[in-house]
């Protein structure tokens, strides 16, 4: 059996190395037009080289030319960033259109008389006589006020600083999200945790300048310095859209939500940690933003 296989193997390689001559002749005159010699092994090597060259050329075209944009599942980083920014702008325009439609509808109802007139009577406070004797503080009240002022005179904790928020509108860090962990200064949790979706744009809460971009143990961190000594901090992001020194507008996308190296990569949920500071003091974001 082995001898038979060996003989077949030798005959095969003998045929592969045998030189063949191909001749083309004129049928009428039987004259040779052209002739060439080939070895089967040579034809096989030419075919392998041609296939390898075609694969190499196709890979080069798909990886290093704009043709790669047509590959299924491929999304360019810059294109994805533009898609996210366009989605944020479209969402903002949609909100503006909705507000304008509600405003026009209210104006229409006022002009057509569908809104009833307020039935509460109006009073002129200047015509009401007030008994000033009833407004005088008693001796016990005056004594309590003096005692309280003396006790609180040197209490620094009682001296609160007014925070200048007039004319400021704080944008929500994420448009779609709920508060999962609240602000707790005693537990040293100086912000709130927002449960949202992966790939959700993270927005700047006010106009400002990006002063910090770094990678932490739980995702990317970005910090924005705002006017009036406000600072906002965003953590647990999977991708940053801005770099240090960039100017940002309120509501502009600065990062993408999503835990960095999440324990459940198939989960669609993402967590964004948001902090708001004023002159080195942490603020409760829920007192300034409606979530």
C-alpha positions as CSV (number, residue, x, y, z in Angstrom):
1,X,0.0,0.0,0.0
2,X,2.8,2.4,0.9
3,X,4.7,1.6,-2.3
4,X,1.5,2.3,-4.3
5,X,1.0,5.7,-2.6
6,X,4.7,6.5,-3.1
7,X,4.6,5.7,-6.8
8,X,1.4,7.9,-7.2
9,X,3.1,10.7,-5.3
10,X,6.2,10.5,-7.5
11,X,4.1,10.4,-10.7
12,X,2.2,13.5,-9.5
13,X,5.4,15.5,-8.9
14,X,6.9,14.3,-12.1
15,X,3.8,15.7,-14.0
16,X,4.0,18.9,-12.0
17,X,7.7,19.4,-13.1
18,X,7.2,18.2,-16.7
19,X,7.8,20.8,-19.3
20,X,4.8,21.2,-21.7
21,X,4.8,22.9,-25.0
22,X,1.8,24.8,-26.3
23,X,1.6,25.6,-30.0
24,X,-1.0,27.5,-32.0
25,X,-1.1,26.6,-35.8
26,X,-3.0,28.0,-38.7
27,X,-5.7,25.5,-39.7
28,X,-5.4,26.1,-43.4
29,X,-1.7,26.1,-43.8
30,X,-0.7,24.2,-40.7
31,X,1.9,26.9,-40.1
32,X,2.9,27.6,-36.4
33,X,1.7,31.0,-35.3
34,X,3.2,31.0,-31.8
35,X,4.4,28.6,-29.2
36,X,5.3,28.7,-25.5
37,X,6.5,26.4,-22.8
38,X,5.0,26.0,-19.3
39,X,5.4,23.8,-16.3
40,X,2.3,23.0,-14.2
41,X,4.1,24.0,-11.0
42,X,4.8,27.4,-12.6
43,X,1.1,27.9,-13.4
44,X,0.1,27.0,-9.8
45,X,2.6,29.5,-8.4
46,X,1.4,32.2,-10.8
47,X,-2.2,31.6,-9.6
48,X,-1.3,31.7,-5.9
49,X,0.6,35.0,-6.5
50,X,-2.3,36.5,-8.4
51,X,-4.8,35.6,-5.6
52,X,-2.4,37.0,-2.9
53,X,-1.9,40.2,-4.9
54,X,-5.7,40.7,-5.3
55,X,-6.3,40.2,-1.6
56,X,-3.5,42.6,-0.7
57,X,-4.8,45.3,-3.1
58,X,-8.4,45.0,-1.8
59,X,-7.3,45.3,1.8
60,X,-5.2,48.4,1.0
61,X,-8.1,50.0,-0.8
62,X,-10.6,49.3,2.1
63,X,-8.3,50.4,4.9
64,X,-6.4,53.4,3.5
65,X,-8.8,55.1,1.2
66,X,-12.3,56.7,1.7
67,X,-13.8,53.4,0.5
68,X,-13.6,52.2,4.1
69,X,-16.6,54.3,4.9
70,X,-18.7,51.9,2.8
71,X,-17.7,48.9,4.9
72,X,-20.6,47.5,7.0
73,X,-20.4,48.5,10.6
74,X,-17.6,51.1,10.1
75,X,-18.2,54.6,11.5
76,X,-15.4,57.2,11.4
77,X,-14.7,58.8,14.8
78,X,-15.1,62.3,13.3
79,X,-18.3,61.3,11.6
80,X,-19.7,59.8,14.8
81,X,-18.8,63.1,16.6
82,X,-20.7,65.1,14.0
83,X,-23.7,62.7,14.3
84,X,-23.8,63.2,18.0
85,X,-23.6,67.0,17.7
86,X,-26.3,67.1,15.0
87,X,-28.5,64.9,17.2
88,X,-28.1,67.4,20.1
89,X,-28.8,70.4,17.9
90,X,-31.9,68.6,16.5
91,X,-33.1,67.8,19.9
92,X,-32.7,71.5,21.0
93,X,-34.5,72.7,17.9
94,X,-37.3,70.2,18.6
95,X,-37.7,71.6,22.1
96,X,-37.7,75.2,20.8
97,X,-40.4,74.3,18.2
98,X,-42.5,72.7,20.9
99,X,-42.2,75.7,23.1
100,X,-43.2,78.1,20.3
101,X,-46.2,76.0,19.4
102,X,-47.4,76.1,23.0
103,X,-46.8,79.8,23.1
104,X,-48.8,80.4,19.9
105,X,-51.6,78.1,21.1
106,X,-51.8,80.2,24.3
107,X,-52.0,83.4,22.4
108,X,-54.7,82.0,20.1
109,X,-56.8,81.0,23.2
110,X,-56.4,84.4,24.7
111,X,-57.4,86.2,21.5
112,X,-60.5,83.9,20.9
113,X,-61.6,84.3,24.5
114,X,-61.4,80.6,25.4
115,X,-59.5,81.4,28.6
116,X,-61.9,82.6,31.3
117,X,-61.4,85.8,33.2
118,X,-60.0,85.5,36.7
119,X,-62.9,85.5,39.1
120,X,-60.9,86.6,42.2
121,X,-61.6,90.2,43.2
122,X,-58.7,92.6,43.3
123,X,-58.1,94.8,46.3
124,X,-56.1,97.9,46.6
125,X,-53.7,97.5,49.5
126,X,-53.4,101.2,50.0
127,X,-57.1,101.5,51.0
128,X,-56.8,98.9,53.8
129,X,-56.1,100.3,57.2
130,X,-53.6,98.4,59.3
131,X,-53.5,98.5,63.0
132,X,-49.8,99.3,63.6
133,X,-50.1,98.6,67.4
134,X,-50.8,94.9,66.6
135,X,-47.4,94.7,64.7
136,X,-45.3,95.8,67.6
137,X,-43.0,93.1,69.0
138,X,-43.5,92.2,72.6
139,X,-40.8,92.5,75.3
140,X,-40.3,88.7,75.3
141,X,-39.8,88.7,71.5
142,X,-37.3,91.6,71.7
143,X,-35.3,89.8,74.5
144,X,-35.2,86.6,72.4
145,X,-33.9,88.4,69.3
146,X,-31.2,90.2,71.3
147,X,-30.1,86.9,72.9
148,X,-30.1,85.1,69.5
149,X,-28.0,87.8,67.8
150,X,-25.4,87.7,70.6
151,X,-25.1,83.9,70.3
152,X,-24.8,83.9,66.5
153,X,-22.5,87.0,66.2
154,X,-19.3,84.9,66.0
155,X,-20.8,81.8,64.4
156,X,-19.2,81.5,61.0
157,X,-21.5,78.7,59.9
158,X,-24.5,81.0,60.2
159,X,-23.1,83.5,57.8
160,X,-24.4,82.4,54.4
161,X,-23.1,83.7,51.1
162,X,-25.6,84.6,48.5
163,X,-25.0,82.7,45.3
164,X,-25.3,84.9,42.2
165,X,-27.6,82.9,39.9
166,X,-29.6,85.8,38.5
167,X,-29.8,85.5,34.7
168,X,-28.3,82.0,34.7
169,X,-30.1,79.0,33.2
170,X,-28.5,75.6,34.2
171,X,-28.9,72.9,31.5
172,X,-29.3,69.3,32.5
173,X,-26.1,67.3,32.0
174,X,-28.2,64.6,30.2
175,X,-31.6,65.2,28.6
176,X,-32.7,61.6,29.4
177,X,-31.9,60.4,32.8
178,X,-33.0,60.0,36.4
179,X,-31.3,60.8,39.7
180,X,-30.1,57.4,41.2
181,X,-27.9,58.7,44.0
182,X,-28.6,62.1,45.6
183,X,-26.3,64.8,46.9
184,X,-25.1,64.0,50.4
185,X,-22.3,66.2,51.8
186,X,-22.1,64.3,55.1
187,X,-21.3,61.0,53.1
188,X,-18.8,63.0,51.0
189,X,-20.9,62.5,47.9
190,X,-20.5,66.0,46.5
191,X,-22.8,65.5,43.5
192,X,-25.5,63.4,42.0
193,X,-25.5,60.2,40.0
194,X,-27.7,60.2,36.9
195,X,-28.8,56.9,35.3
196,X,-29.1,57.3,31.6
197,X,-28.5,55.4,28.3
198,X,-25.2,54.6,26.7
199,X,-24.1,57.0,23.9
200,X,-26.2,59.7,25.5
201,X,-24.6,63.2,25.0
202,X,-23.3,64.8,28.2
203,X,-24.0,68.6,28.0
204,X,-22.3,71.6,29.6
205,X,-24.6,73.1,32.2
206,X,-23.4,76.7,31.6
207,X,-21.1,78.6,29.2
208,X,-17.5,78.2,30.1
209,X,-14.0,76.9,29.4
210,X,-12.8,73.3,29.7
211,X,-10.0,73.3,32.4
212,X,-9.6,69.5,33.0
213,X,-9.7,66.4,30.8
214,X,-8.3,63.2,32.2
215,X,-8.9,59.4,32.5
216,X,-9.9,58.1,35.9
217,X,-10.4,54.6,37.3
218,X,-14.1,54.8,36.5
219,X,-14.0,56.6,33.1
220,X,-13.1,59.9,31.6
221,X,-13.4,63.1,33.7
222,X,-14.1,66.6,32.3
223,X,-14.3,69.9,34.3
224,X,-15.6,73.2,33.1
225,X,-15.0,76.6,34.6
226,X,-18.0,79.0,34.3
227,X,-18.4,82.6,35.1
228,X,-19.5,83.8,38.6
229,X,-17.0,81.3,40.1
230,X,-19.1,78.2,39.2
231,X,-17.4,74.9,38.3
232,X,-19.1,71.8,37.0
233,X,-17.6,68.3,37.0
234,X,-18.6,65.3,34.9
235,X,-17.4,61.7,35.5
236,X,-18.1,58.2,34.3
237,X,-18.0,59.2,30.6
238,X,-16.8,56.8,27.9
239,X,-15.5,59.5,25.4
240,X,-14.6,63.1,25.5
241,X,-15.7,65.5,22.7
242,X,-13.7,68.5,24.0
243,X,-10.2,69.2,25.1
244,X,-8.6,71.5,27.7
245,X,-8.9,75.1,26.7
246,X,-12.0,74.7,24.5
247,X,-14.8,77.2,24.9
248,X,-18.2,75.6,25.3
249,X,-21.7,76.9,25.3
250,X,-24.5,75.9,27.7
251,X,-26.2,72.8,26.4
252,X,-23.3,71.9,24.1
253,X,-22.2,68.2,24.1
254,X,-18.8,67.8,25.7
255,X,-18.7,64.0,26.3
256,X,-20.5,60.7,25.8
257,X,-22.2,58.8,28.6
258,X,-21.1,55.3,29.4
259,X,-19.1,53.5,32.1
260,X,-15.5,53.0,31.0
261,X,-14.8,49.2,30.7
262,X,-18.3,48.5,32.1
263,X,-18.8,45.2,34.0
264,X,-21.7,44.5,31.8
265,X,-20.7,45.5,28.2
266,X,-24.1,44.3,26.9
267,X,-26.0,46.6,29.2
268,X,-27.6,49.7,27.7
269,X,-27.6,51.7,31.0
270,X,-24.9,54.2,31.8
271,X,-24.0,56.3,34.8
272,X,-23.0,60.0,34.8
273,X,-21.7,61.7,38.0
274,X,-22.3,65.4,38.1
275,X,-21.0,68.0,40.5
276,X,-21.6,71.7,40.8
277,X,-19.2,73.9,42.9
278,X,-19.2,77.6,43.8
279,X,-16.0,79.1,45.3
280,X,-14.8,75.8,46.5
281,X,-18.1,74.8,48.1
282,X,-20.2,71.9,46.7
283,X,-23.8,72.7,45.7
284,X,-26.8,70.4,45.4
285,X,-27.5,70.4,41.7
286,X,-31.2,69.6,42.3
287,X,-31.6,73.0,43.9
288,X,-30.6,74.7,40.6
289,X,-31.7,72.1,37.9
290,X,-35.0,70.4,37.5
291,X,-34.3,66.7,36.7
